Amino acid sequence: MQRGRTLDQQIAVFGEAGSGKTVLLSSFYGATQEPAFQQDHLFDVIADDIGQGTRLHRNYLGMRDQALTPAPTHFSASSYGFSVKLKEPATRKEQKARPFDALRVTWHDYPGEWFEQSVSGPEEARRRVETFRSLLGSDVAFLLVDAQKLIDHAGEEERYLKSLLANFRNGILSLRDGLLNGRGPLIDFPRIWVMALSKADLLPETDVYAFRDMLIAKVGDEISALRDALGSLIQGEQALSVGEDFMLLSSARFDPNEIVVTERVGIDLILPIAAMLPFERHVRWAQKKEAPGKVLEHLTSGAGLVASMLVGRFVGKTGPVGLILKLLSADLIDDAAKLAGDTLRKANREAQAKHENLRATLTRFKLDLDQAEKSRVLIRSRR
């Protein structure tokens, strides 16, 4: 979604209490403040709320310098906004040409306890519905599977996995009436649900394919039931991906007396996933007409803007921009969706050479996702 000169993307993170959500968030933000990250990227990541940014950075420094794990948050629903701003200011010509200047990512953290414990009363029920409704603008949701719990249930992993998915499914169904509120199925809803192995460093021999195969073999039916529950909330359930995308996540390597924050897994994919995965998936669904036109129009409303940046065919602010985008978007989107391999690498080099830094950043994000698949850290749905 575009807001002014900023492209706004949202993600939602779900996991049981103790699954590592606070540590993941602290590692994500803290790593972007390190000199090595800043030297290697064309952008800065800035917390929109200074106080939140300070707390997350302090958590990260506590891990890095004192081997202190951040204290867990209980029953705390929070949203964190991060602005991805280019370091080098655009030339006047480039600024006029490109359709947006910055990316803003909002990270929604839903309390794990709310999927594990019964509602204590009407007020808490209302809070749960309102909190879930606040993250309905998310394109991508991550459902965390705790590697420590898998270790604790070695040999009977399905007991933990079935409990996790059943609690989540039942929690979703308990919110259904409050979310729909007599207004019918939703259009605005997370459509891409990534199954993520948190604390993946505890299972160093497990790559993303082994993780996927374990889930399908042990709880494939439960994943299908969760998909049905989520599909019951929305219009166009064909445009819904649950249990088709998988990734590994590790905030650091945790040794007895040291937390090695430089040895992260998957954390550096959060921004590329937030920025590029919805574009890739929504375009594919639109091309296959896998949902009602109203749903597809909503999902692809900003696709032409992202496509124009990826392929370098900028549309200026002057003139009938809406008409021009409408005329160009089909070709633009098709070309951008096909960017891969050598063509994608060439586009990235070309953008860097021309100092088209936003285009260089977005094409690098696509390259990062491709590399993560080769490294067996990520599986993207082919549907």
C-alpha positions as CSV (number, residue, x, y, z in Angstrom):
1,M,0.0,0.0,0.0
2,Q,1.3,3.5,-0.9
3,R,1.0,6.3,1.5
4,G,2.3,9.6,0.0
5,R,5.9,8.9,-1.0
6,T,6.2,5.8,1.2
7,L,5.4,2.2,0.4
8,D,3.8,0.7,3.5
9,Q,4.2,-3.0,4.2
10,Q,3.0,-4.9,7.3
11,I,3.9,-8.2,8.8
12,A,2.3,-10.1,11.7
13,V,4.2,-12.5,14.0
14,F,2.5,-15.3,15.9
15,G,4.0,-17.7,18.3
16,E,3.4,-19.2,21.7
17,A,4.8,-17.5,24.8
18,G,8.6,-18.2,24.9
19,S,8.9,-18.9,21.2
20,G,11.4,-16.1,20.8
21,K,9.3,-13.2,19.3
22,T,10.9,-10.5,21.5
23,V,14.4,-11.9,20.8
24,L,13.7,-12.0,17.0
25,L,12.5,-8.5,16.9
26,S,15.5,-7.2,19.0
27,S,17.9,-9.1,16.8
28,F,16.3,-7.8,13.6
29,Y,16.5,-4.1,14.7
30,G,19.8,-4.3,16.5
31,A,21.6,-5.9,13.6
32,T,20.6,-3.0,11.3
33,Q,22.3,-0.5,13.7
34,E,25.7,-2.3,13.4
35,P,28.4,-0.6,11.4
36,A,28.8,-3.7,9.2
37,F,25.2,-3.6,8.1
38,Q,25.3,0.1,7.5
39,Q,28.4,-0.2,5.3
40,D,26.8,-3.0,3.3
41,H,23.5,-1.4,2.5
42,L,22.2,1.6,0.7
43,F,19.6,2.4,3.4
44,D,19.2,3.0,7.1
45,V,16.5,1.3,9.2
46,I,15.0,3.9,11.6
47,A,12.5,3.1,14.4
48,D,9.5,5.4,14.0
49,D,9.1,5.4,17.8
50,I,12.4,6.5,19.4
51,G,11.6,4.8,22.7
52,Q,10.8,1.5,21.1
53,G,14.0,1.7,19.0
54,T,16.1,2.4,22.2
55,R,14.5,-0.6,24.0
56,L,15.1,-3.0,21.1
57,H,18.7,-1.8,20.6
58,R,19.4,-2.2,24.3
59,N,18.0,-5.7,24.2
60,Y,20.4,-6.4,21.3
61,L,23.4,-4.9,23.1
62,G,22.6,-7.0,26.2
63,M,22.7,-10.1,24.1
64,R,25.9,-9.1,22.2
65,D,27.9,-7.8,25.1
66,Q,26.6,-9.5,28.3
67,A,24.9,-12.7,27.0
68,L,21.6,-11.5,28.4
69,T,18.4,-12.7,26.8
70,P,15.6,-10.0,26.6
71,A,12.9,-10.5,29.2
72,P,9.8,-11.9,27.6
73,T,6.7,-9.8,27.3
74,H,3.5,-11.3,28.7
75,F,0.0,-10.4,27.3
76,S,1.6,-7.5,25.5
77,A,0.3,-6.7,22.0
78,S,2.6,-4.2,20.2
79,S,3.2,-2.8,16.8
80,Y,6.6,-1.5,15.8
81,G,7.2,0.8,12.8
82,F,10.5,0.9,10.9
83,S,11.3,3.3,8.1
84,V,13.8,2.1,5.5
85,K,15.3,5.3,4.2
86,L,17.9,5.7,1.5
87,K,21.2,7.2,2.6
88,E,22.0,9.0,-0.6
89,P,19.4,11.6,-1.5
90,A,17.9,11.2,-4.9
91,T,18.6,13.6,-7.6
92,R,15.7,15.9,-8.5
93,K,15.2,14.0,-11.7
94,E,15.1,10.6,-10.0
95,Q,12.8,11.9,-7.2
96,K,10.3,13.2,-9.8
97,A,10.5,9.9,-11.7
98,R,10.2,7.2,-9.1
99,P,6.8,6.6,-7.6
100,F,7.9,6.3,-3.9
101,D,10.9,7.3,-1.8
102,A,11.0,4.9,1.1
103,L,9.6,1.7,2.5
104,R,7.9,1.5,5.9
105,V,7.6,-1.8,7.6
106,T,5.2,-2.4,10.5
107,W,5.8,-5.4,12.7
108,H,2.7,-6.6,14.7
109,D,3.4,-8.9,17.7
110,Y,0.4,-10.8,18.8
111,P,0.5,-12.2,22.4
112,G,1.2,-15.9,22.4
113,E,-0.8,-16.4,25.7
114,W,-4.0,-15.5,23.9
115,F,-3.8,-18.6,21.8
116,E,-3.0,-20.8,24.9
117,Q,-5.4,-19.6,27.5
118,S,-9.1,-19.1,27.7
119,V,-10.7,-15.6,27.6
120,S,-10.9,-14.2,31.2
121,G,-14.0,-12.0,30.5
122,P,-15.7,-9.7,28.0
123,E,-13.1,-7.0,28.2
124,E,-10.3,-9.3,27.3
125,A,-12.4,-10.8,24.5
126,R,-12.9,-7.3,23.1
127,R,-9.1,-6.6,23.3
128,R,-8.3,-9.8,21.5
129,V,-10.6,-8.9,18.6
130,E,-9.4,-5.3,18.4
131,T,-5.7,-6.4,18.5
132,F,-6.2,-8.9,15.7
133,R,-8.2,-6.4,13.7
134,S,-5.2,-4.0,14.0
135,L,-3.0,-6.4,12.0
136,L,-5.5,-7.2,9.2
137,G,-3.5,-4.9,6.9
138,S,-0.5,-7.3,7.0
139,D,0.3,-9.0,3.8
140,V,2.6,-11.7,5.5
141,A,2.1,-13.5,8.7
142,F,4.8,-15.7,10.4
143,L,3.7,-18.6,12.6
144,L,6.6,-19.7,14.8
145,V,7.4,-23.3,15.6
146,D,9.7,-23.4,18.6
147,A,12.8,-25.6,18.1
148,Q,13.2,-26.0,21.8
149,K,9.8,-27.5,22.1
150,L,10.6,-29.9,19.3
151,I,13.7,-31.0,21.2
152,D,11.7,-31.4,24.4
153,H,9.3,-33.6,22.5
154,A,11.9,-35.6,20.6
155,G,10.4,-38.8,19.1
156,E,6.8,-37.4,19.6
157,E,7.0,-34.0,18.0
158,E,3.5,-34.3,16.7
159,R,2.1,-33.9,20.3
160,Y,3.6,-30.4,20.4
161,L,2.9,-29.5,16.8
162,K,-0.8,-30.7,17.0
163,S,-1.2,-28.7,20.2
164,L,0.3,-25.6,18.6
165,L,-1.8,-25.7,15.5
166,A,-5.0,-26.6,17.3
167,N,-4.6,-23.8,19.8
168,F,-4.0,-21.3,17.0
169,R,-6.9,-22.6,14.9
170,N,-9.3,-22.5,17.9
171,G,-8.1,-19.1,18.8
172,I,-8.8,-17.8,15.3
173,L,-12.3,-19.4,15.3
174,S,-13.0,-17.8,18.6
175,L,-12.4,-14.4,17.1
176,R,-14.5,-15.0,14.0
177,D,-17.8,-13.5,15.0
178,G,-16.1,-10.4,16.5
179,L,-13.9,-9.9,13.4
180,L,-16.7,-10.3,10.8
181,N,-19.3,-8.5,13.0
182,G,-22.1,-9.2,10.6
183,R,-20.2,-7.5,7.7
184,G,-19.3,-10.6,5.7
185,P,-16.0,-12.1,4.8
186,L,-12.9,-9.8,4.9
187,I,-10.9,-8.6,1.9
188,D,-8.1,-7.0,4.0
189,F,-6.4,-9.9,5.7
190,P,-2.9,-11.6,5.8
191,R,-2.9,-13.9,2.8
192,I,0.6,-15.4,3.1
193,W,1.3,-17.5,6.2
194,V,4.9,-18.5,6.6
195,M,5.7,-21.5,8.8
196,A,9.0,-20.5,10.5
197,L,11.3,-22.6,12.7
198,S,12.4,-20.2,15.5
199,K,15.5,-20.9,17.5
200,A,16.8,-22.8,14.5
201,D,20.3,-22.7,15.9
202,L,19.2,-25.4,18.3
203,L,18.7,-27.8,15.4
204,P,21.8,-27.2,13.2
205,E,21.3,-30.3,11.1
206,T,17.8,-29.3,10.1
207,D,17.5,-27.3,6.9
208,V,14.3,-25.8,5.6
209,Y,13.4,-28.9,3.6
210,A,13.7,-31.2,6.6
211,F,11.5,-28.7,8.6
212,R,8.9,-28.7,5.9
213,D,8.9,-32.4,5.5
214,M,8.5,-32.9,9.3
215,L,5.4,-30.6,9.3
216,I,3.8,-32.1,6.3
217,A,4.4,-35.7,7.6
218,K,3.3,-35.1,11.2
219,V,0.6,-32.4,11.0
220,G,-0.4,-32.0,7.3
221,D,-4.1,-32.5,8.2
222,E,-3.8,-29.8,11.0
223,I,-2.2,-27.4,8.6
224,S,-5.1,-27.9,6.2
225,A,-7.6,-27.4,9.0
226,L,-5.9,-24.1,9.9
227,R,-6.1,-23.0,6.3
228,D,-9.8,-23.8,6.3
229,A,-10.3,-21.8,9.4
230,L,-8.4,-18.8,8.0
231,G,-10.2,-19.2,4.7
232,S,-13.6,-18.9,6.4
233,L,-12.8,-15.4,7.4
234,I,-12.0,-14.0,3.9
235,Q,-13.3,-13.3,0.5
236,G,-11.4,-15.2,-2.2
237,E,-9.9,-18.0,-0.2
238,Q,-8.1,-19.2,-3.3
239,A,-5.8,-16.3,-2.8
240,L,-4.5,-17.7,0.5
241,S,-1.2,-19.5,1.2
242,V,-1.0,-21.5,4.4
243,G,1.7,-24.1,4.9
244,E,3.3,-23.4,1.5
245,D,6.1,-21.1,2.6
246,F,8.7,-22.2,5.1
247,M,11.8,-20.6,6.6
248,L,14.4,-21.0,9.4
249,L,14.9,-18.2,11.9
250,S,17.6,-17.8,14.5
251,S,18.4,-14.6,16.3
252,A,21.9,-15.7,17.2
253,R,24.0,-18.7,18.3
254,F,23.4,-19.2,22.0
255,D,26.4,-20.7,23.8
256,P,26.5,-21.2,27.6
257,N,28.4,-18.0,28.2
258,E,28.1,-16.2,25.0
259,I,25.4,-15.0,22.5
260,V,27.0,-14.7,19.0
261,V,24.7,-12.2,17.4
262,T,26.6,-12.3,14.1
263,E,25.5,-15.9,13.5
264,R,21.9,-15.2,12.6
265,V,19.7,-17.2,10.3
266,G,16.8,-15.8,8.3
267,I,16.6,-12.5,10.2
268,D,18.1,-10.6,7.3
269,L,15.3,-11.9,5.1
270,I,12.5,-10.0,7.1
271,L,12.8,-6.9,5.0
272,P,13.1,-8.7,1.6
273,I,10.1,-10.8,2.5
274,A,8.0,-7.9,3.6
275,A,8.9,-5.9,0.5
276,M,8.9,-8.5,-2.2
277,L,7.0,-11.6,-1.3
278,P,3.5,-10.0,-1.4
279,F,4.4,-8.5,-4.9
280,E,5.5,-11.9,-6.2
281,R,2.5,-13.8,-4.9
282,H,-0.2,-11.3,-5.5
283,V,0.9,-10.9,-9.1
284,R,0.9,-14.7,-9.7
285,W,-2.6,-15.0,-8.2
286,A,-3.8,-12.2,-10.4
287,Q,-2.3,-13.7,-13.5
288,K,-4.1,-17.0,-12.7
289,K,-7.3,-15.2,-11.7
290,E,-7.4,-17.2,-8.5
291,A,-9.8,-14.9,-6.6
292,P,-12.7,-12.6,-7.3
293,G,-11.8,-9.4,-9.2
294,K,-12.5,-7.2,-6.2
295,V,-10.0,-9.2,-4.1
296,L,-7.3,-9.2,-6.9
297,E,-7.7,-5.5,-7.5
298,H,-7.1,-4.9,-3.8
299,L,-4.1,-7.2,-3.6
300,T,-2.4,-5.7,-6.7
301,S,-3.2,-2.1,-6.1
302,G,0.5,-1.2,-5.7
303,A,2.0,-3.8,-8.0
304,G,2.6,-1.3,-10.8
305,L,4.5,1.0,-8.5
306,V,6.8,-1.8,-7.3
307,A,7.2,-3.2,-10.9
308,S,8.2,0.2,-12.2
309,M,11.0,0.4,-9.7
310,L,12.2,-3.1,-10.4
311,V,12.5,-2.7,-14.1
312,G,13.5,0.9,-14.1
313,R,10.6,2.3,-16.1
314,F,9.8,5.2,-13.9
315,V,6.5,7.2,-14.1
316,G,6.8,10.8,-13.2
317,K,4.5,12.7,-10.9
318,T,3.4,15.1,-13.7
319,G,0.7,14.3,-16.1
320,P,-2.1,11.7,-15.7
321,V,-0.1,9.2,-13.6
322,G,-3.0,7.0,-12.9
323,L,-3.8,6.6,-16.6
324,I,-0.1,6.0,-17.5
325,L,0.3,3.4,-14.8
326,K,-2.9,1.7,-15.9
327,L,-1.6,1.5,-19.5
328,L,1.9,0.4,-18.6
329,S,1.2,-1.8,-15.6
330,A,0.4,-5.0,-17.4
331,D,3.7,-5.0,-19.3
332,L,5.6,-3.6,-16.3
333,I,4.2,-6.2,-13.9
334,D,4.9,-9.0,-16.3
335,D,8.5,-8.0,-16.9
336,A,9.1,-7.4,-13.2
337,A,7.6,-10.7,-12.2
338,K,10.0,-12.5,-14.6
339,L,13.1,-10.9,-13.2
340,A,15.4,-13.7,-12.0
341,G,18.8,-15.2,-12.4
342,D,21.2,-13.3,-14.7
343,T,18.6,-10.8,-15.7
344,L,18.0,-9.9,-12.1
345,R,21.7,-9.6,-11.3
346,K,22.1,-7.4,-14.4
347,A,19.3,-5.1,-13.3
348,N,20.9,-4.8,-9.8
349,R,24.3,-3.9,-11.3
350,E,22.7,-1.4,-13.7
351,A,20.8,0.3,-10.8
352,Q,23.9,0.6,-8.7
353,A,25.9,2.0,-11.6
354,K,23.2,4.6,-12.3
355,H,22.9,5.4,-8.5
356,E,19.2,4.4,-8.7
357,N,19.4,3.3,-5.1
358,L,15.8,2.4,-4.5
359,R,15.8,0.2,-7.5
360,A,19.1,-1.3,-6.4
361,T,17.7,-2.1,-3.0
362,L,14.5,-3.8,-4.3
363,T,16.4,-5.9,-6.8
364,R,18.9,-6.9,-4.1
365,F,15.9,-7.9,-1.9
366,K,14.9,-10.3,-4.7
367,L,18.4,-11.6,-5.0
368,D,18.5,-12.2,-1.2
369,L,15.3,-14.3,-1.4
370,D,16.7,-16.3,-4.3
371,Q,20.0,-16.9,-2.4
372,A,18.1,-18.0,0.7
373,E,16.3,-20.7,-1.3
374,K,19.7,-21.9,-2.6
375,S,21.0,-21.9,1.0
376,R,18.0,-24.0,2.1
377,V,16.9,-21.4,4.6
378,L,13.7,-20.4,2.7
379,I,11.0,-22.2,0.6
380,R,8.6,-20.0,-1.4
381,S,5.4,-21.4,-2.7
382,R,5.3,-22.0,-6.4
383,R,1.5,-21.5,-6.5
